Amino acid sequence: MSFWIDTHAHIYTQDFDTDRHEVLAQCTALGVNRIYMPNIDHTSIDAMLEVEAKFPNQCIAMMGLHPCSVKRFRKRALPG
């Protein structure tokens, strides 16, 4: 059996609200057993942590700031 890791997936976004369970089941069936979820900015943290809480053995939250959001949220996310 293969053990695959997806190192960058935004499975917590609204795009997956209707079929998240099915997508994660397909991932498991294909051998993708871990999904690391980087957040986008401060507005995505709650949704990301909620998905991690519902799927703790498969989805792992990662805190950060997406490069596309740096200018827009720099003062809020990056002190100094």
Backbone bond lengths (Angstrom), bond angles and torsions (degrees), N, CA, C in turn:
res aa  C-N    CA-C-N  psi(-1)  N-CA   C-N-CA  omega(-1)  CA-C   N-CA-C  phi
1 M - - - 1.460 - - 1.529 109.11 -
2 S 1.288 115.99 136.33 1.463 121.77 178.93 1.517 110.87 -82.91
3 F 1.307 114.88 152.79 1.457 121.44 174.35 1.522 106.63 -128.11
4 W 1.311 115.61 105.16 1.458 121.29 -177.99 1.526 109.24 -108.39
5 I 1.324 115.50 151.55 1.456 122.36 177.86 1.524 108.39 -126.74
6 D 1.325 116.04 127.98 1.461 121.05 172.41 1.527 105.54 -92.97
7 T 1.312 117.11 116.60 1.462 120.85 -174.03 1.524 114.31 -90.89
8 H 1.326 117.77 1.66 1.458 119.06 -179.16 1.523 109.96 -161.77
9 A 1.328 115.81 95.65 1.467 119.81 178.17 1.523 109.42 -142.39
10 H 1.303 115.76 135.47 1.465 122.07 177.86 1.527 109.03 -99.64
11 I 1.324 115.78 53.58 1.464 122.40 -176.87 1.534 111.95 -66.67
12 Y 1.312 117.27 -11.49 1.461 122.18 -179.49 1.527 113.32 -86.41
13 T 1.323 118.84 -7.60 1.468 120.36 -177.26 1.524 111.46 -71.99
14 Q 1.310 116.03 164.13 1.466 122.22 -179.25 1.522 112.39 -59.76
15 D 1.319 117.29 -23.92 1.463 120.43 178.98 1.528 111.65 -56.88
16 F 1.331 117.49 -25.72 1.458 121.80 -177.53 1.523 113.48 -106.54
17 D 1.321 118.63 8.69 1.468 120.71 -177.94 1.521 113.09 -60.06
18 T 1.309 117.65 -33.19 1.465 119.62 -176.48 1.522 114.20 -88.08
19 D 1.325 117.47 -20.75 1.469 118.27 -176.20 1.530 113.99 -136.46
20 R 1.335 117.60 21.45 1.466 121.12 -177.17 1.528 111.73 -57.27
21 H 1.341 117.41 -45.72 1.469 120.24 -179.74 1.529 110.93 -59.30
22 E 1.313 116.78 -43.52 1.463 120.79 -179.36 1.527 111.74 -66.14
23 V 1.327 116.83 -41.96 1.461 120.86 179.54 1.523 110.03 -63.26
24 L 1.327 117.05 -44.27 1.459 120.29 179.82 1.529 111.42 -66.77
25 A 1.318 117.06 -35.48 1.470 119.98 176.27 1.526 110.57 -65.58
26 Q 1.329 117.20 -40.15 1.466 120.89 176.83 1.530 110.49 -64.21
27 C 1.314 116.46 -40.27 1.471 120.13 177.63 1.524 109.66 -59.11
28 T 1.320 116.53 -47.52 1.461 120.69 179.77 1.521 110.72 -60.68
29 A 1.319 116.92 -44.09 1.468 121.04 -179.68 1.523 111.80 -61.64
30 L 1.333 116.50 -30.05 1.461 121.47 -179.88 1.529 112.95 -90.81
31 G 1.324 116.45 0.51 1.458 120.09 177.35 1.511 115.59 93.42
32 V 1.329 117.77 6.78 1.463 120.90 176.31 1.526 106.45 -86.83
33 N 1.333 115.09 100.40 1.451 120.55 -171.33 1.517 114.58 -98.11
34 R 1.309 117.87 -14.91 1.462 122.15 177.18 1.524 108.61 -134.86
35 I 1.331 114.18 138.24 1.462 120.85 176.97 1.523 107.52 -129.72
36 Y 1.319 115.60 115.47 1.458 120.69 177.82 1.522 108.66 -91.35
37 M 1.337 114.70 126.85 1.462 121.39 -172.33 1.532 110.35 -113.26
38 P 1.325 118.49 101.85 1.462 119.52 174.40 1.527 109.67 -78.22
39 N 1.341 115.20 137.93 1.462 115.44 176.94 1.525 109.57 -77.55
40 I 1.316 115.29 165.80 1.459 121.72 -176.59 1.520 109.97 -95.14
41 D 1.324 115.92 -49.08 1.459 123.24 177.58 1.524 106.91 -162.09
42 H 1.326 117.60 -170.59 1.461 119.83 -175.67 1.534 113.02 -63.05
43 T 1.315 118.19 -22.11 1.465 120.01 -178.18 1.527 112.66 -77.35
44 S 1.320 118.03 -14.47 1.473 120.40 -176.98 1.529 113.41 -99.91
45 I 1.319 117.76 -4.52 1.463 120.71 -173.98 1.523 112.36 -63.05
46 D 1.320 118.43 -48.10 1.469 120.65 -176.87 1.526 111.95 -59.65
47 A 1.318 117.21 -46.37 1.469 120.51 -179.99 1.523 111.02 -63.51
48 M 1.312 116.77 -40.44 1.461 121.40 -179.79 1.522 110.56 -64.02
49 L 1.334 117.58 -45.55 1.458 121.04 -179.66 1.529 111.70 -68.09
50 E 1.314 116.79 -31.69 1.465 120.76 176.91 1.530 110.99 -65.28
51 V 1.321 116.90 -43.28 1.465 120.26 178.10 1.528 110.00 -65.79
52 E 1.320 117.38 -40.83 1.463 119.71 177.54 1.534 110.75 -60.93
53 A 1.334 117.72 -39.83 1.461 121.51 179.45 1.530 111.88 -66.04
54 K 1.330 116.91 -34.57 1.474 120.95 179.75 1.521 112.23 -78.47
55 F 1.318 117.53 -28.51 1.472 122.31 -176.68 1.539 109.71 -131.31
56 P 1.340 117.81 60.03 1.469 120.25 -172.04 1.525 114.84 -65.89
57 N 1.296 118.44 -23.27 1.467 120.61 -179.74 1.522 112.98 -87.64
58 Q 1.331 116.19 -8.15 1.457 119.50 -176.25 1.528 112.84 -121.58
59 C 1.332 117.48 -39.11 1.464 121.72 -173.54 1.525 111.00 -109.43
60 I 1.319 116.14 124.55 1.454 122.22 -177.79 1.529 109.16 -119.07
61 A 1.325 115.93 122.46 1.460 121.73 -179.45 1.520 110.79 -76.96
62 M 1.337 115.77 142.76 1.465 121.85 175.13 1.528 108.05 -129.75
63 M 1.308 116.15 128.49 1.454 120.80 -178.73 1.527 110.05 -88.75
64 G 1.317 115.21 140.07 1.451 120.31 179.27 1.512 110.48 179.95
65 L 1.290 115.78 -166.59 1.460 122.23 177.29 1.512 107.42 -137.21
66 H 1.316 116.13 118.60 1.457 121.58 -178.45 1.531 109.29 -63.00
67 P 1.324 117.52 136.85 1.476 120.39 -178.84 1.525 114.08 -53.43
68 C 1.314 117.73 -31.42 1.470 120.25 179.99 1.525 112.02 -70.76
69 S 1.337 117.35 -17.53 1.459 121.07 -177.45 1.521 113.86 -103.63
70 V 1.308 118.10 -0.86 1.464 120.89 -174.92 1.522 112.08 -58.66
71 K 1.311 118.69 -51.10 1.463 120.59 -177.53 1.522 111.48 -62.71
72 R 1.315 116.43 -42.12 1.458 121.14 -174.91 1.533 112.32 -70.13
73 F 1.351 117.91 -35.84 1.446 121.08 -174.00 1.525 113.52 -118.04
74 R 1.319 118.38 16.01 1.459 121.22 -173.77 1.514 113.23 -55.89
75 K 1.310 118.27 -49.46 1.470 120.73 -176.71 1.524 111.87 -64.78
76 R 1.302 117.41 -34.83 1.461 120.92 -179.38 1.517 111.36 -77.74
77 A 1.312 118.35 -38.19 1.461 122.35 -172.77 1.508 114.45 -96.25
78 L 1.324 117.59 -27.93 1.461 120.90 -175.76 1.524 109.68 -122.41
79 P 1.308 117.17 93.01 1.477 119.09 -178.78 1.520 111.81 -65.22
80 G 1.293 115.22 152.19 1.464 119.75 174.72 1.457 116.64 101.92
